[in-house]
Amino acid sequence: LGVQWIVVHPLTLLNTASAAVSRRENLEYFKPLLELATEHGLSIAIENMFDPRPDGPVRLRRRFGSALDELVDLVDALRPTHPNVGVCWDTGHANEMNIPQAQALEQIGDRLKALHINDNYAALDDHNIPFHGTIDCWTDIMAALKRIGYTGCLTLETGRFGKHVPTPLLPAVLRYSAEVGRYL
């Protein structure tokens, strides 16, 4: 298919609140995956996560990789022996964590290999099209991507946007989505 980067979520161990234990388990988890990816000419971008809402259905207090430092540290620990690892930045996840996105992208720098561009209302992982949520820093995000020299794909992760639209209107939703992507 010509795919170069695949995106994988980091692991969160449910039986521990220790970020150090989750980090160690992630290192062990990703090493064989990265070796397999290398054999097939692929690379893995590890995605930033978000902590579940305290009143939500998930009984997990936090997710490993929802803190930017954890994600960067994990990738940096893997890179010396696995240069085919990087970061996937999900704008919706960052919005749920109230992370200053332009600053985060600059901290990620050349580790950034993939994007999941979507919007939400900072309460659910809605996967809305940009400008249909509470992210109000799209200009800053795009400027940060330019400053760090990002040349990868701008992937709209907006599968739920149009979920309830009647089938005859789906072409209009797709055209609008493409127009928003071109605008960004």
Disulfide bonds with the S-S distance in Angstrom:
none
